[in-house]
Amino acid sequence: MITRRRFIKSTAAAGLILGWPEKGRAARIPVPPLPDRSDPDFWKKLRTQFPMPLDEAYCNTGTLGAPPLRVLNRMIDHMRTYAKEIARCDWSDGGINLLAGYFPYDEMRKKLGRLINADYREIALTQNATMGMNFLSNGLDLPRGSEVITSDREHSGGRSGWELLAKRRGTSWKQVPIELPVKDPEQIIEAFLDAFGPMTRVLSLPHITSGTGTILPVKEICRAAVRKGIFTVVDGAQAVGHIPVDVKDIGCDAYFASPHKWLLAPAGSGLLYIRRERIDEVWTTLAAGQWDNHEDNGFRLTQRGTGNAALLAGFDEALDFHFEIGPERIHRRIKELGDLLRAGLQEIPGVKIHTSLHPRMCSGMTRFHVGSLDGKQIQDALWERGKIQPRSQGKNGVRYSTHIFNSPAEIEKALEIIADLSRQA
């Protein structure tokens, strides 16, 4: 009979992964070891950890991260073992982790706690940032007339729950305008502090704006709001794995994120942190067996019925991958590549950068225009001429994301194409 320990051990093996099938037959692709940290070619060799062709540059991590081979390995091994061993599982003893949604995943939540500086019992596993935001907007008891403040630069996943709350419960929803490009943190701090009123009960704002990649001064804003008794929520969808995140230092009451972006976890990976002193105020939205467990509130908000445990296995592997390379080293590399792109763009006539150029407010995401071209024209030219894939934002230009699988050579190639586009435009 298969035991839980045996199953988890088998799915955690690093080994080989199933490659793309060819004519119905599966090939196996070896997973190379991580390069030595002192290797001068570290980043070049690290690129082989990813299954993307070496001549293609993926520059859209702001939408979805490119999972390393190790992450695919964990997911595929888990699904293969589940399919093979399912008849041997003794469910009378609670079964094994063939499915997600029922177990507390303490060790994994402790890794996330290490990543964002929180106790694991303050952390719930969700599917994405939108789910975390909805757990908060549906879980807080806000009386009619209460005011919720957000920015006017929210992703739909960061604002829709508050819109629904206003329509359904009679709260008010106020947006603070953010003028682009942002010149300095004080501009944003003053705008939010001026917006606080006597009925303000919730502040919700992005750590990094989704559209432009501008890092907001969330620490200063949240701490000012907390002093007024306002429940503070930070949308970290674009931040976790991208820049350092310390929820205790920020001082926010809640923080939600989508680690399937910059942390390179599988699509469908999410986290929700709620500060211990405020977490009991948030009702359970999806009630399962642990819905009233206030000894481990993170487990209370994690349990929601049957899910795919292979995704959590991949999520766990992405955390290990991140820690083995080193969070500080990853953050620094992303910022260096982003700075290289922005420096080059500033030298090209006809290019307008919408992302803040203040050193505290930019990292791996940059949105820009080239003359009168729309985003799709720029995106298509970068792909056709250099196999470089950012994301078109239509009339708002192109959003270009840099990550550890990108290189200075790719950025130099992109800048050459953009300069040529500018001359033609």
C-alpha positions in Angstrom: 0.0 0.0 0.0 1.4 3.4 -0.9 2.0 5.7 2.1 1.9 9.5 2.2 5.6 9.6 2.9 6.4 7.4 -0.1 4.2 9.4 -2.4 5.6 12.8 -1.5 9.2 11.4 -1.8 8.5 10.1 -5.2 7.0 13.3 -6.5 9.8 15.4 -5.1 12.5 13.5 -7.0 14.5 15.8 -9.2 15.3 13.3 -12.1 14.0 13.7 -15.6 10.8 15.2 -17.0 8.5 14.2 -19.8 9.2 16.2 -22.9 6.9 17.2 -25.7 5.5 14.0 -27.3 6.6 13.2 -30.9 4.2 11.0 -32.9 2.6 9.7 -29.7 5.9 8.8 -28.1 7.3 10.7 -25.1 10.9 11.9 -25.0 12.7 12.6 -21.7 14.7 15.8 -21.3 17.5 16.0 -18.6 17.4 18.8 -16.1 20.9 20.4 -15.8 22.2 21.3 -12.4 22.3 24.9 -11.3 25.6 26.5 -12.2 28.1 27.3 -9.5 27.3 30.7 -7.9 30.9 31.9 -8.6 30.8 31.0 -12.3 31.3 34.2 -14.4 28.9 32.7 -16.9 26.3 32.0 -14.3 23.4 33.7 -16.0 24.2 32.3 -19.4 24.3 28.8 -18.0 21.1 29.3 -16.0 19.2 29.9 -19.2 19.4 26.2 -19.9 17.2 25.6 -16.9 14.3 26.8 -19.0 12.8 24.8 -22.0 12.4 27.8 -24.2 14.5 27.8 -27.4 17.7 29.7 -26.8 17.1 32.1 -29.8 13.7 33.3 -28.3 13.4 36.0 -25.7 10.3 35.9 -23.6 9.6 39.4 -22.1 6.1 39.1 -20.7 6.6 37.9 -17.2 4.2 40.6 -16.1 1.5 38.4 -17.5 2.8 34.9 -16.8 6.2 33.6 -15.7 8.2 31.0 -17.7 8.4 27.9 -15.5 11.9 26.2 -15.2 12.3 22.6 -16.1 12.4 21.6 -12.5 8.9 23.0 -11.9 7.5 21.1 -14.9 9.3 18.0 -13.5 7.6 18.2 -10.2 4.1 18.7 -11.7 4.4 16.0 -14.3 5.9 13.5 -11.8 3.1 14.2 -9.4 0.4 13.6 -12.0 2.1 10.5 -13.4 2.5 9.0 -9.9 -1.1 9.9 -9.0 -2.4 8.1 -12.1 -0.3 5.1 -11.5 -0.7 4.6 -7.8 -4.3 5.7 -7.3 -5.7 2.2 -6.7 -3.2 1.6 -3.9 -4.3 4.6 -1.9 -6.1 3.7 1.4 -8.6 6.6 1.8 -9.9 5.1 5.1 -6.8 6.7 6.7 -7.4 10.1 5.1 -5.7 9.2 1.8 -2.6 10.9 0.5 -1.9 14.2 -1.1 -3.4 13.3 -4.5 -5.5 16.4 -4.4 -5.2 19.9 -3.1 -7.7 21.9 -1.1 -7.9 19.8 2.1 -4.5 19.8 3.7 -2.7 22.7 5.5 0.7 22.5 3.6 2.5 23.8 6.6 6.0 23.4 5.2 5.1 25.2 2.0 3.5 28.1 3.8 6.6 28.3 6.0 8.7 28.8 2.9 6.3 31.6 1.8 6.5 33.1 5.3 10.3 33.2 4.9 9.9 34.9 1.5 7.6 37.7 2.7 8.5 37.7 6.4 5.3 36.4 7.9 4.1 33.6 10.2 2.8 30.7 8.1 -0.5 30.8 10.0 -1.0 34.2 8.5 -0.7 32.9 5.0 -3.3 31.1 2.8 -2.7 29.4 -0.5 -5.0 30.7 -3.2 -5.1 30.3 -7.0 -4.2 33.9 -7.9 -4.3 37.5 -6.8 -7.9 38.0 -7.9 -9.0 35.2 -5.5 -7.1 36.8 -2.6 -8.7 40.2 -3.3 -12.1 38.6 -3.4 -11.5 36.8 -0.1 -10.9 40.2 1.4 -13.7 42.2 -0.3 -16.2 39.4 0.5 -14.8 38.6 3.9 -14.8 42.1 5.6 -17.9 43.3 7.3 -18.2 46.9 6.0 -21.3 48.9 6.9 -23.2 50.8 4.3 -21.5 54.2 3.6 -18.0 52.9 4.3 -15.4 54.2 1.9 -12.9 52.1 0.0 -10.0 53.9 -1.6 -7.9 52.5 -4.5 -5.8 54.0 -7.2 -7.0 54.6 -10.8 -4.2 52.2 -12.0 -5.6 49.0 -10.5 -5.7 45.8 -12.5 -9.2 44.4 -12.7 -8.2 41.6 -10.4 -7.3 44.3 -7.8 -10.4 46.4 -8.0 -13.4 44.3 -9.1 -14.2 42.9 -5.7 -14.4 46.5 -4.3 -16.6 47.5 -7.2 -19.0 44.6 -6.5 -19.0 45.4 -2.8 -20.0 49.0 -3.6 -22.9 47.9 -5.8 -24.1 45.1 -3.5 -23.6 46.5 0.0 -23.7 50.3 -0.6 -20.1 51.1 0.2 -18.5 53.9 -1.7 -15.4 53.4 -4.0 -13.0 56.2 -4.6 -10.1 56.2 -7.0 -6.9 58.2 -6.4 -5.6 59.5 -9.8 -1.9 58.7 -10.6 -0.3 60.9 -13.2 2.2 59.2 -15.5 5.1 59.0 -15.5 5.5 59.3 -11.7 8.3 61.6 -10.8 9.0 60.7 -7.2 7.4 58.8 -4.2 6.2 62.0 -2.5 3.8 62.6 -5.4 2.0 59.4 -4.7 2.2 59.6 -0.9 0.5 63.0 -0.8 -2.2 62.0 -3.2 -3.3 59.1 -1.0 -3.0 60.9 2.3 -5.1 63.7 0.9 -7.8 61.2 -0.1 -8.3 59.8 3.4 -11.7 60.9 4.9 -13.8 60.2 8.0 -15.6 57.3 6.3 -12.5 55.6 4.9 -12.4 52.0 6.1 -10.2 50.3 3.5 -7.2 51.3 1.4 -6.3 49.0 -1.4 -3.4 49.7 -3.8 -0.8 47.9 -5.9 2.7 47.3 -4.8 3.7 47.6 -8.5 1.2 48.9 -11.1 0.4 46.3 -13.6 0.2 48.6 -16.6 3.5 50.5 -16.2 5.6 48.6 -13.7 5.8 51.6 -11.3 6.7 50.6 -7.7 4.5 52.6 -5.3 5.7 53.7 -1.8 3.3 51.3 -0.1 5.2 51.4 3.2 4.7 55.1 3.8 1.1 55.0 2.6 0.0 51.9 4.6 1.6 53.1 7.8 -0.2 56.4 7.6 -3.5 54.6 6.9 -3.0 52.1 9.8 -2.6 55.0 12.2 -6.1 56.1 11.2 -7.5 52.7 11.7 -7.9 52.0 8.0 -7.7 48.3 6.9 -4.8 48.3 4.4 -4.5 45.9 1.4 -1.6 45.6 -1.0 -1.9 43.9 -4.4 1.5 42.2 -4.8 0.7 40.4 -8.0 3.7 42.0 -9.8 6.0 42.1 -6.8 6.6 38.7 -5.2 9.7 37.2 -6.8 10.4 40.5 -8.6 11.4 42.9 -5.8 12.0 42.3 -2.0 8.7 42.0 -0.1 8.6 42.3 3.7 5.0 42.6 4.9 6.0 43.4 8.4 8.1 46.3 7.3 5.4 47.5 4.9 3.0 47.4 7.8 -0.1 46.4 5.7 -3.0 44.4 7.1 -3.3 42.2 4.0 -1.2 41.3 1.0 -2.2 39.1 -2.0 -0.1 37.9 -4.9 0.2 35.7 -8.0 3.5 33.8 -7.7 2.9 32.3 -11.2 4.3 35.6 -12.5 7.8 36.6 -11.2 8.3 33.6 -8.8 7.9 31.4 -11.9 5.4 29.0 -10.3 2.7 27.2 -12.3 -0.4 29.2 -13.5 -3.0 28.9 -10.7 -0.6 29.7 -7.8 -1.5 32.4 -5.3 -1.0 33.6 -1.8 -2.9 35.7 0.7 -1.4 37.2 3.8 -3.5 38.8 6.6 -1.9 40.2 9.7 -2.5 38.1 12.8 -4.2 41.1 14.6 -6.7 41.6 11.8 -7.2 38.1 10.3 -10.2 37.1 12.6 -12.1 40.1 11.1 -12.1 38.4 7.7 -14.9 35.8 7.2 -14.3 32.7 5.2 -15.6 33.1 1.6 -15.4 29.5 0.5 -16.5 27.5 3.5 -15.0 24.0 3.9 -14.3 21.8 6.9 -11.8 24.3 8.4 -14.0 27.4 7.8 -14.0 28.3 11.5 -10.4 27.3 12.4 -9.0 30.4 14.1 -6.0 28.6 15.5 -4.6 28.5 11.9 -6.4 31.1 10.0 -4.2 30.6 6.9 -5.4 27.0 6.8 -9.0 28.3 7.2 -8.7 30.4 4.1 -6.7 27.8 2.2 -9.1 24.9 2.4 -11.7 25.1 -0.3 -12.4 21.6 -1.7 -10.7 19.5 -4.3 -7.9 21.0 -6.4 -4.9 19.8 -8.4 -2.1 19.0 -6.1 0.4 18.9 -9.0 0.1 22.6 -9.2 1.1 23.0 -5.5 4.0 20.6 -6.1 5.2 22.9 -8.9 4.7 25.9 -6.7 6.8 24.3 -4.0 9.6 23.6 -6.5 9.5 27.2 -7.7 10.1 28.4 -4.2 13.1 26.0 -3.8 14.4 27.2 -7.2 14.1 30.8 -6.1 15.8 30.3 -2.7 18.7 28.2 -4.2 19.6 31.0 -6.6 19.0 33.6 -3.9 16.2 36.2 -3.7 18.6 39.1 -3.4 20.6 38.0 -6.5 17.4 37.5 -8.5 16.0 40.9 -7.5 19.3 42.6 -8.4 19.6 40.9 -11.8 16.0 41.8 -12.8 16.6 45.4 -11.8 20.0 45.6 -13.7 18.3 44.3 -16.9 15.4 46.7 -16.5 17.8 49.6 -15.9 19.8 48.6 -19.1 16.6 48.7 -21.2 15.4 52.1 -19.8 18.9 53.7 -20.3 18.9 52.6 -23.9 15.3 53.7 -24.5 16.2 57.2 -23.2 18.8 57.5 -25.9 16.4 56.9 -28.8 14.6 59.9 -30.2 10.8 59.5 -30.5 10.5 57.0 -27.6 8.3 57.9 -24.6 8.7 55.9 -21.4 5.6 55.7 -19.2 7.3 53.9 -16.3 8.8 56.0 -13.5 12.5 56.5 -13.9 13.0 57.2 -10.2 15.4 54.5 -8.9 13.1 53.5 -6.1 10.1 53.2 -8.4 11.3 50.9 -11.3 12.7 47.5 -11.7 11.9 44.8 -14.3 8.8 46.2 -16.1 8.9 49.1 -18.5 6.1 50.5 -20.7 7.0 52.7 -23.6 5.8 54.1 -26.9 7.7 54.5 -30.2 6.5 57.5 -32.2 2.9 57.1 -33.3 3.1 53.2 -33.5 0.7 51.3 -31.4 1.7 48.4 -29.2 0.9 45.6 -31.6 3.1 47.1 -34.3 6.0 47.4 -31.9 5.4 43.9 -30.5 5.2 42.3 -34.0 8.4 44.1 -35.2 10.3 42.9 -32.2 9.2 39.3 -32.8 9.6 39.3 -36.5 13.1 40.9 -36.5 14.5 39.5 -33.2 12.2 36.7 -31.8 11.6 39.0 -28.8 8.2 38.8 -27.2 7.0 41.7 -24.9 3.3 42.5 -24.5 1.3 44.9 -26.6 -0.9 47.3 -24.6 -2.5 48.7 -27.7 -2.7 52.5 -27.8 -0.7 52.5 -24.5 2.4 51.1 -26.2 4.4 48.0 -25.1 5.1 46.6 -21.7 8.5 44.9 -21.6 9.5 42.6 -18.7 13.0 41.5 -17.8 13.8 38.4 -15.8 16.7 36.1 -15.0 16.2 34.1 -18.2 16.8 37.3 -20.2 20.2 38.7 -21.2 21.9 42.0 -22.0 22.4 40.7 -25.6 18.6 40.4 -26.0 18.1 43.9 -24.7 20.7 45.3 -27.1 19.0 43.6 -30.0 15.6 45.0 -28.9 17.1 48.5 -28.7 18.5 48.2 -32.2 15.1 47.2 -33.5 13.3 50.0 -31.6 15.8 52.6 -32.8 15.2 51.5 -36.4 11.4 51.6 -35.8 11.8 55.2 -34.4 13.7 56.3 -37.5 11.1 54.9 -39.8 8.2 56.4 -37.7 
